[in-house]
Amino acid sequence: MQASVEQLSQIIVFAGLEVADKISLQPYTFVRRHPKGEIIMHEGDRLEAKLYAVVSGSIQVTKTAATGKETILRVLAAGEIFAAPALLGNGICPATVTAESDCEILTIQRDALLKAIQQNPEIALRMLMVFNTRIQLLHETVHGLVSERAIVRLARLIQYFATESGTESSPQGTSLKVKLSYYRMARSSGITYEECIRLIKSINSVVTYSRGGKIMILDAQKLDAIASGNIE
């Protein structure tokens, strides 16, 4: 189905676009629903020349190594764009994209997007800012997987989601709004499931894990020290 003006307004790169400009884009848009767990695109797929964005729900981007080990590169929520090679690269999907929850994916034809950019260059600037941030995060992830200890990577992952998804305060501590299972943390940190459980238990005075993936930060200063590599 065609995207509504409200759906286009949710996409971060179109936030400042005039209503008339969004209406002009509508005929070139398409919104498709994907149930939780469905693979939206496989690593290596040939992508159509379109902008891809999450309208509702969330998606998970994963990369598989030659050994078969899968690592979560990022989780993207509503408003985020993805699959940059469809617009800026060779058109080959660099990773597998899976619906983390029931979601809606919006696409806009490349030619229509380029026309909108000509009329409003701010769109291109916002896109570049998004992709630049992703490249920096990917660089940090790769560097961490190569050189940082597992406990440091795990602490940084928890800090990342605390910042990215928000927290809620209580007398006991600060809870992450997002649920992080052991499995998800392990795959995102490049460690095994068993090692993840062991490491979380080893810092239970700093971070606690509850059934369902609820993470609570008990001591933010110590967590920061661990993430900085200052605690053995």
N, C-alpha and C positions, 0 to 999 in steps of 0.2 A: 504494500500500500504506500501511497505518497505521504511524505512527512508533513506534519502540521507546522504552522509558524511557531507554536509553543515548543515542539520538539526541536526545531532548528535553534531556538533561543537557548536550549539547554547545552548546546555544544560550545565549549569554551572559546573556540576560535571565531564564533559568530556572535559572541555576546554583545558587541557594540554595533552590530549591523542594524540599519534602519528596517522597519517592518516591510516597507515596499521592496527592499533588496531581498529580504527573506522570501517574500511572496514570489519574486522573479526566479528564485532558485527551486521552488517547490516542484515544478514539472520535471526536474532532473534528479529528483530524490526518490529513494525507495527505502522502506522500513520493513525488516523481516524479524519475526520472533524466533527465538531459539530456546528450547527447554534446558534446564540445568543438566550439565554433563555432556551436552552435544558438542562435537567438534565443529567449530565454525570454519576454520581453515587449517590445513595440514602444512607442516614445514615442507617446503619444496614445491607447494602448489603455485601455479601460474595465476597471478592476480589480475583482475580487470583494472583498467585505468580509472580508479575512483578514489574518493576520500572515504575512509571507513571511520565510524564513530559509534560510541556506546550511548544509546538514548536512555535506557533504563537497565537496572540490574548491574552485573559485573562480569568481567571476563578474566581469564587466567592465561598468561603467555608463558609457554614453556619451551625449553631447548633440549634436544636429546643428543648426547655425546656419542661418539663412535662405539663406546663400550656399552651403550644402551642406557646409561644413567641419565635420568631426566632432572632438570633443574628449573624451578620457577623463576623466571626473570622479573616478572611484575604482575600485579593485579590491577586492573583498570576499572574504574567505576563510571557512572553516568556522566556524560559531558566530555569524556576523554576521546582523543583520536588515536588511531593505531594503523599498522600495516603501511608504514612510510614508503617502502619500495614500490608500492602501487602507483605512487605519484612521482617520487624522486629518484628511484633506483632502477633495478633491472626487471622489476615486476614479479620477482620470485619471493614467495613468503619465507622469511628467515626463521620463523618459529611457528609452533603450533598454538592456535588460539582456541580455547575451550570456554563454554559458558559456565561460569562459576555458580551462577544462579539463573533463574529464568530471566532472559534479557531481550532487549530489542536493539538491533544493529541498523544504523542508518548509513546509506551510501549516497554519494553525490558524484555525478559524472565529471570527469576531469576537465573537459572543455568548459562546462558551466562554471566550475570552480575558478578556473583561470580568468574567465570573464569577470567574475565577482571580485577577484583579486585586483584586476586592472582598475576597477571602480573604487576599491577600498584596499589599498596596500597593507593596511593594518592586519588584515587576515593572514597574509604571508608572514608578517613579523611574528604574530602569535604562534603560527605553526612552527617557525624556526626556533622560537623560544622553547616550545614543548619538546621538539626533537633534540635540541641541544641539551636540555635537562636529562632526557632519556640516555643520551650518549654518555654523559658524565656519570650517571648512576650505573650504567653498564660497565664503564671503565672501573669504577670503584668495586663493583661486584666481582669482576674478573680478577682484579688485583687482590681482593680479599680472599678469593678461592685459592689463589696461588701462594700468597705470603702470610696471611693472618691465621692465627690459631682459631679453632672451631668456636671456642667460648666467646672470642671477640666478635666473630661474625654473627653469632646468635644474639649477642647483646645489641649489636648495631641493627639487626633485623627488628628486634622488639622496639627499639627507639624509632626506627623508620615508620613502623605502623602506628606508633603512638602519635607521631607528628602527622602522618598522612591521613589516618582515619579518625583521629581524635580520641580523647579520654574522658572518663567520668570519675570524679573524686568521691571518696567515702572515708569514714573514720579509719578504715583498715589500710587504705592506700589508694592508688590510682589505677583504674581498670581501663584496658583498651576496649574501644567500642567494637572493633572487629574481632571475630573469633579466629584464633590460630590453633589449629590442631597440631599435634606432634609431627604428623606426616607432612603437613604444609610447611612447618618451620624447618624440618629436615631437608626437604627438597629445595627450599629457598636458600638454605645456608650451605648446601653442598656436603651434608653429613648424613650418616645413616639414621634411621628411625630410632634405633637402640641408643646411639650416642646422644641424640637429642634429648631423650628421656633422662639419661644419666646426667647430662650437663644442666638441665633445668633443675633437677633435684639437688645438684651440687651448689646451686645459688638460691636455695629456697628461702634464705633470709633477705634476698634482694627481689626476687620475682617468684610468684606462685602460679601454678597451673591448676585450673579446676575443670571438672568434667564438662565437655562440650566446647573446649578450646578457650575458656575465659582466662585471660592473662591479667594479673594484677602486679603492678610495680610497688613494692614496699619501700624501697630505698633508691630514689632516683639518682642520688649522688654516687652511690656505689655502682649502680648500673652504668653510669657515665664513665666511671673509672675503669670498669671492665671493658667497655666499648673502646676506650682509649688505649687499652693494653697495659694499664698501670697496676692491675691486680693479677697476681699469678694464680 
